[in-house]
Every structure is written in C-alpha cells, then in structure tokens.
Amino acid sequence: MKAYFLQGGFGLDHVREADRPIPSPGPGQALIRLRAVTLNARDIGVIEGFYEPDRTAPLIPVSDGVGEVVALGEGASKFAVGDRVAAIFTQSWTAGEPTRANWTSTLGSPLDGLLAEYAALPEEGLVRVPEHLTDAEAAALPCAGVTAWHAIAEEGRVGAGETVVVQGTGGVSLFALQFAKLQGARVVVTSSSDEKLARAKALGADYGINYKTTPEWDQAVLDYTNGVGADHIVDVGGGGTLNRSVSALKVGGRISLVGLLSGASAEGFAIVPAILRKARLQAINVGSRKMFERMNRAIGQHGLRPVIDRAYPFERSIDALRHLAEGSYFGKIAIEF
C-alpha cells in the first residue's frame, strides 16, 4: 500500500510517500480501505514536532478518516465487510470520562494516523457514518465534528434562544455554528474576512464580527446582546483570545477551550474579570465513541452536511497539508483516495 510518513526530522519536507505491506487485521480488528481523510490544525503541530518533539520513529500522520471494511480479524463481529466506518480519534475512549491512559491511543500521534491506503484498527475504535454524507464529508466528523458536538451539545447543553460565539470559520467553528443552530441558538461568528462572514451567515449565523476592523470584538458581542454577554463561547484561539472571550461572556456563561491557534499559554490571563463573570472554562479534547454515535444520529436526523473547503487527490497530500498550514480555508480540507 501507499502511505505518507513523517521521518528523519520535522516539517513538511520530512513527509514523504512510501510503499508498505497492507496490514493484516489482528484479533478484534477490522482492516479499512481508506476513502478520504480530512486535516486538522493538530496535524501540522504533529508534523512540526510540537506534540512529540523527541520522536524519532516514522509516523503516518493525520487523525481523521473514513473507509470501507474489507477484512475482519479473529473475533471481530461489530461490523461487516462493506460497512463504511470512521475511526474515533482517541481509540480507547469509548464512553464516560477519559483517563490519562486514553491519551496514549490518539491517532496521528502517538499512534500511526490514516494518511495511508489501508489501516487495521480495533473495531471498538470505529463507528458507522451517516449514509447521506460523501466520503469527504464523513471524514470531517472524528475530530472537528465531535469536538464541536462535545462543546455545544454534551458539555454546553446549549438551549434555544441562547447566544453562542464561535471564533473563525475552520472545521470546529463551522460545526459549532451548525450544531448551535440545531439547538435553536443565536450564533455570532468572528472572522478576519467579510467574505467568510457572509458565507457563515449563509449557513445560519445571525451576526458576524470582523475582528480585524473591530479588534474589540468582545464589546461588539456585548452590544449585540444589549450588554448581557454571550451564554457560550467556543474559543479556538487560546492564549491570544481568552481574555476577550471572558470579557464577552455573560455572568455564569461558559467558555469551551478547544484550540490554541493564537497561543498555547495565557500568561496575561485576567483572573478578576473571570471571577466577576463567574466564568466556567471547560477544556474540550475531542470526545468519546458514544459522543460520536450520538452526534451521528443528530446529523442523520437533520440531514446536516459538513463544510468542505477543498478536496485533493491522495497524490497531492503535501499540497493539502500546505493549504492547511496557510490557514486560508473555510471548513475542512479533504484528501480523497
């Protein structure tokens, strides 16, 4: 089979295509013929050495993928040959609260990822995907989809009439927009692009704020909510956005911390405003298989479709990763096999 490996160092120049034998499914495993993968900001972090800076062993990157079951290992009975499935991000987190041990089972680091034609995975780490979705759309679900679902529906319990702020127009943010609208919420989107804000409004966003022309976007949120503030903010920025997220929050509101695009630490975090707002900060690390399955039922029931920015052929995987690194995408970047 053909696969892409990160080896010999870090950076995109060290991601190369190579041939490897097709793996055989072990006991309780299914062999998947990949049809599509999608990319996450984490994938660039892995390739650049942010997550495993001491790693020297070759690694197949990319966490999210969907494919067809083509063979089953001994004792595997949850799926049948021909089923279309996606892999969950944290392979050992099936339900309930995670443990520290679960974080050793994440795809694309430290475990091999899915930028390969085949993968053998435990059947407990797989889910069926909604039938109405294309392969690229289904491949968008495991990280971005589940993260947004976890933040909005599971932890956030967003309700009708509440105000949700989502930062940017990447995969998690657009899923959060779509899921919040399913709950009947009002959604405010921030972006540096008026064109992207217009596209977000076409997806159902109620209000858009260009944070380049309106750097005090927190005040714009307060103005939009008549001084009350947002019930829920999905913060993908991290260190560079957290203070404004607190400022834009209503008393007793919740911030879901899901990313670190503007910084991995918040050394200048203002504690007093957080106390005054009785802010609830909830870190979100994707989600369990059960969350994934509940999300899929909602997606199927409502006919929701993930937003795909662009799909690349497998042989142009490096171009797709460069597109991701540039940060100009709207929704998810896909690679089709």
Secondary structure, 3 states (H helix, E strand, C coil): CEEEEECCCCCHHHEEEEECCCCCCCCCEEEEEEEEEECCHHHHHHHCCCCCCCCCCCECCCCEEEEEEEEECCCCCCCCCCCEEEECCECCCCCCCCCHHHHHHEECCCECCCCECEEEEEHHHEEECCCCCCHHHHHCHHHHHHHHHHHHHHHCCCCCCCEEEEECCEHHHHHHHHHHHHCCCEEEEEECCHHHHHHHHHCCCCEEEECCCCCCHHHHHHHHCCCCCEEEEEECCHHHCHHHHHHCEEEEEEEEECCCCCCCCCCCCCHHHHHHCCCEEEECCCCCHHHHHHHHHHHHHHCCCCCEEEEEEHHHHHHHHHHHHHCCCCEEEEEEC
